[in-house]
Amino acid sequence: MKKLGLLFLLISSVVFSQKSVLEQKINSIIKDKKATVGIGILGFENGFSYYKNGDKKLPMQSVFKFHIAAAVLDYVDKGKLSLDQKILLDKSNLLENTWSPLRDKYPDGNVEVPLSEIIEFTVAKSDNNGCDILLKLLGGTNTVQKFMDSKGVKGFQIKYNEEAMHKDWDVQYENYSTMRSTVDILKKFYDGKLLSKKSTDYLMKVMLSTSTGLNKLIEQLPKNTPIARKTGASGKNNAGLTGAENEIAIVTLPNGKHYAISVFVSNSMETSAANCKMISDISKTVWDYFNK
C-alpha cells in the first residue's frame, strides 16, 4: 500500500509539473497582448483539463453555428426535418454584404437545395445566410437555447442571428459561451450525448471538412491531422477593436486518442494576424503537450 501511495504521489507531481510547464508556455504566448484570451482544453480519454478565463462569458461569433447545426440535426433525429428536404433560396434569404459562399454559388437564387447543403455551407464554410436559414427553420434562437439547456449545456447563451449581429456590433456579446462550456459540449457531442449516432457521424464529417481559419488551430499541426472544428470571427470595428477571433475543435492524436480545444481571443486591440497567431501558437503548444 505504501508503494502504491508513493507511486500516486510521484505521478501526481509529474502531471502537476508538466501542467505548470504548459501554463508557462501559454502565458508567454499571450503575455503583453491587448486582448482577453479564453482557453479550454479537455483530454477525452485521460480527463486532463486546463482553463484560462474558463468561466468568462465571451462572444462566440460563428462558433455558435456548431450549436445551431446540432439543434437542426436534433430535429432531423426527431423526424421534424429531413436532410433531403428542399429549401428555396431567393433574394429574401441570400442577403448581400455578408459572408456567404452559398450566395456566391447561387447568385440569382430561385433554386431549391437540400437541407444538408445548407448545413454543410453553414458549418464547414461558416456561411452567414445559411446560418439564418437554419435558425428560421427552427423557429429562432430560442429553440437552440432550449435544446442546449435540455442537454445540460451550461454557460452558453444565444439570442441573435447573423443579420442582427451585422446591424449592431454590441449584439455579439449576447451570444456568448464560457470556455468550460465549449469543451464540455464537444465532449458530449463526441460521446453521442447530443445526437443520434448517424447525426453525430454526419456533423463530425462536416466539421472535419472545415475550410475557414486555416491560420488558427490547424495551422501548425502535422498535415492530415484529423481536426473537427468550427471557427468564428467578428472583424474589427471603427475603433480597431476585434470583438472575437475564435475556434473550437476536437483533435485526434497519432495514438488515436482525442482532446477538445477552444481558444477565444476577445476585445483585442492586436492585429488580425497577431490574434490568429496566438490561437495557432497555443494549439501547437497543446499538441506538443499531448504528444510528449
C-alpha positions in Angstrom: 0.0 0.0 0.0 2.9 2.3 0.9 4.5 1.8 -2.5 1.2 2.5 -4.3 0.8 5.7 -2.3 4.3 6.8 -3.3 3.7 6.0 -6.9 0.5 8.0 -6.9 2.3 11.0 -5.4 5.1 10.7 -7.9 2.6 10.5 -10.9 0.7 13.5 -9.4 3.8 15.6 -9.1 4.9 14.8 -12.6 1.5 15.7 -14.0 1.5 18.9 -12.0 4.9 19.9 -13.2 4.0 19.2 -16.8 0.8 21.2 -16.4 2.8 24.1 -15.0 5.2 24.0 -18.0 2.1 24.1 -20.3 0.8 27.1 -18.3 4.2 28.9 -18.6 4.3 28.4 -22.3 0.7 29.6 -22.8 1.4 32.6 -20.6 4.4 33.5 -22.7 2.3 33.4 -25.9 -0.4 35.8 -24.5 1.9 38.0 -22.4 1.5 41.7 -23.0 -1.2 41.2 -25.6 -4.0 43.8 -25.5 -6.7 41.1 -25.5 -8.8 38.8 -23.3 -7.8 35.2 -24.1 -10.1 32.4 -23.1 -8.8 28.8 -23.3 -10.4 25.4 -22.7 -8.6 22.1 -23.1 -10.1 18.7 -22.2 -8.4 15.3 -22.8 -11.2 12.9 -23.7 -9.6 9.6 -22.6 -7.3 10.9 -19.7 -9.6 13.6 -18.3 -6.8 16.2 -18.4 -8.2 19.7 -18.2 -6.8 23.2 -18.4 -8.6 26.6 -18.5 -7.6 30.2 -18.8 -10.6 32.6 -18.2 -12.6 29.4 -18.2 -15.8 30.9 -16.7 -15.7 34.2 -18.5 -18.6 34.8 -20.9 -17.0 35.6 -24.2 -18.7 36.3 -27.6 -18.9 33.2 -29.8 -19.5 34.8 -33.2 -19.7 31.9 -35.8 -18.7 29.2 -33.3 -22.5 29.2 -32.5 -23.1 27.7 -35.9 -22.0 24.4 -34.4 -24.7 24.7 -31.7 -27.3 25.7 -34.3 -26.4 22.8 -36.6 -26.7 20.4 -33.7 -30.2 21.7 -32.9 -31.2 21.2 -36.6 -29.9 17.7 -36.5 -31.8 17.0 -33.3 -34.9 18.0 -35.3 -33.8 15.6 -38.0 -33.4 12.8 -35.4 -36.9 13.5 -34.2 -38.3 13.4 -37.8 -39.3 17.1 -37.8 -36.8 17.9 -40.5 -35.0 15.8 -43.2 -31.5 16.2 -44.7 -33.0 15.7 -48.1 -35.8 18.2 -47.8 -35.6 21.1 -50.3 -35.0 24.7 -49.2 -35.8 27.6 -51.5 -33.0 30.1 -51.9 -34.1 33.5 -53.1 -33.4 37.2 -52.6 -35.1 37.2 -49.2 -32.6 34.7 -47.7 -29.5 35.4 -49.7 -28.6 38.7 -48.2 -25.8 40.9 -49.7 -22.9 42.4 -47.7 -22.4 39.3 -45.6 -20.0 36.3 -45.8 -21.9 33.8 -47.9 -20.3 31.2 -50.2 -23.8 29.9 -50.6 -24.9 33.2 -52.3 -21.7 33.2 -54.4 -22.7 29.7 -55.6 -26.3 30.6 -56.3 -26.1 34.4 -57.0 -29.5 34.5 -58.7 -31.3 32.4 -56.1 -34.7 30.9 -57.2 -33.2 27.4 -56.7 -34.1 24.6 -54.2 -31.2 22.9 -52.4 -31.2 20.1 -49.8 -31.1 21.0 -46.1 -27.8 19.0 -46.0 -26.1 21.5 -48.3 -27.3 24.4 -46.1 -25.8 22.7 -43.0 -22.5 22.0 -44.8 -22.1 25.6 -46.1 -23.0 26.9 -42.6 -20.6 24.8 -40.6 -17.7 24.0 -43.0 -17.7 27.4 -44.8 -19.2 29.4 -42.0 -22.0 30.8 -44.2 -24.0 33.6 -42.6 -27.0 33.3 -44.8 -27.1 29.6 -44.3 -27.0 30.1 -40.6 -30.0 32.4 -40.6 -31.9 30.0 -42.9 -31.3 27.2 -40.3 -32.5 29.4 -37.5 -35.6 30.3 -39.4 -36.4 26.6 -39.9 -36.0 26.0 -36.2 -38.3 29.0 -35.3 -35.5 31.1 -33.9 -32.6 31.1 -31.5 -34.9 30.1 -28.6 -35.1 26.6 -30.0 -31.3 26.2 -29.9 -31.2 27.6 -26.4 -33.9 25.1 -25.2 -32.1 22.2 -26.9 -28.8 23.1 -25.2 -30.5 23.6 -21.9 -32.1 20.1 -22.2 -28.6 18.6 -22.7 -27.2 20.2 -19.6 -25.0 22.7 -21.5 -24.2 25.5 -19.1 -22.5 28.8 -19.6 -24.0 29.3 -23.1 -26.5 31.8 -24.5 -27.7 32.5 -28.0 -30.2 35.3 -28.6 -29.5 36.9 -32.0 -28.9 35.7 -35.6 -26.2 36.8 -38.0 -28.3 39.5 -39.6 -28.8 41.1 -36.2 -25.1 40.9 -35.4 -24.3 42.7 -38.6 -26.6 45.5 -37.8 -25.4 46.1 -34.2 -21.8 45.5 -33.0 -22.8 45.1 -29.4 -25.3 42.3 -30.1 -22.5 39.7 -30.5 -21.8 39.9 -26.7 -25.3 38.5 -26.1 -24.3 35.3 -28.0 -21.7 34.0 -25.5 -20.1 30.9 -24.1 -17.6 30.1 -21.4 -14.6 28.0 -22.3 -15.7 25.2 -19.9 -19.0 25.1 -21.9 -17.3 24.9 -25.3 -15.1 21.8 -24.4 -18.0 20.3 -22.4 -20.3 20.4 -25.4 -17.6 19.0 -27.7 -17.2 16.0 -25.3 -21.0 15.5 -25.1 -21.1 15.6 -28.9 -18.2 13.1 -29.2 -19.8 10.8 -26.7 -23.1 10.7 -28.6 -25.0 12.5 -25.8 -26.3 15.3 -28.1 -27.4 13.5 -31.2 -28.1 10.0 -32.7 -25.0 8.1 -33.9 -26.0 8.9 -37.6 -26.2 12.6 -36.9 -23.1 12.7 -34.8 -21.1 11.0 -37.5 -22.5 13.3 -40.1 -21.7 16.5 -38.2 -18.3 15.2 -37.4 -17.6 14.6 -41.1 -18.8 18.2 -41.9 -16.6 19.7 -39.2 -13.6 17.7 -40.5 -14.1 19.4 -43.9 -14.0 22.9 -42.5 -12.1 25.3 -44.8 -12.1 28.5 -42.8 -9.5 29.7 -40.4 -6.5 27.8 -41.8 -4.2 30.2 -39.9 -5.7 29.2 -36.5 -5.9 25.9 -34.6 -4.9 23.7 -37.6 -2.0 25.8 -38.9 1.0 24.3 -37.1 -0.4 20.8 -36.6 1.0 17.9 -38.7 -0.5 17.7 -42.2 -3.6 15.4 -42.4 -4.2 15.6 -38.6 -8.0 14.9 -38.2 -9.4 18.1 -36.6 -13.1 18.6 -36.4 -13.5 22.3 -35.9 -15.7 25.5 -36.1 -14.3 29.0 -36.4 -15.7 32.4 -35.5 -14.6 36.0 -36.2 -16.1 39.4 -35.8 -13.7 41.5 -37.8 -12.8 45.0 -36.4 -15.0 47.9 -35.5 -14.2 51.5 -36.3 -12.0 51.8 -33.2 -9.9 48.9 -34.4 -11.3 46.5 -31.8 -11.7 42.8 -32.6 -14.7 41.5 -30.7 -13.9 37.9 -31.3 -11.3 35.7 -33.1 -12.3 32.1 -32.1 -12.1 28.5 -32.8 -13.2 25.2 -31.1 -12.1 21.7 -32.2 -11.8 18.0 -31.5 -8.3 16.9 -32.3 -7.3 13.3 -33.0 -3.8 12.4 -31.8 -1.5 9.9 -33.6 -2.2 7.4 -30.9 -5.9 7.5 -31.6 -6.8 9.5 -28.5 -8.6 12.9 -28.6 -8.8 16.3 -26.9 -11.1 19.3 -27.2 -9.5 22.7 -27.5 -11.2 26.1 -27.5 -9.4 29.4 -27.9 -11.3 32.7 -27.9 -9.5 36.0 -28.4 -11.8 38.7 -27.3 -11.8 42.5 -27.2 -8.4 42.6 -28.8 -6.5 45.7 -30.0 -3.9 43.5 -31.7 -3.8 43.0 -35.4 -5.9 40.2 -37.0 -2.6 38.4 -37.8 -1.5 38.6 -34.1 -4.8 37.3 -32.9 -4.7 34.3 -35.2 -1.0 33.7 -34.4 -1.9 33.4 -30.7 -4.5 30.8 -31.5 -2.1 28.9 -33.7 0.8 29.0 -31.2 -1.5 27.9 -28.3 -2.7 25.0 -30.5 0.8 23.9 -31.2 1.8 24.1 -27.6 -1.2 21.9 -26.5 -0.5 19.4 -29.3 3.1 19.1 -28.1 1.9 18.6 -24.5 -0.4 15.7 -25.5 2.3 14.1 -27.8 5.2 14.3 -25.3 
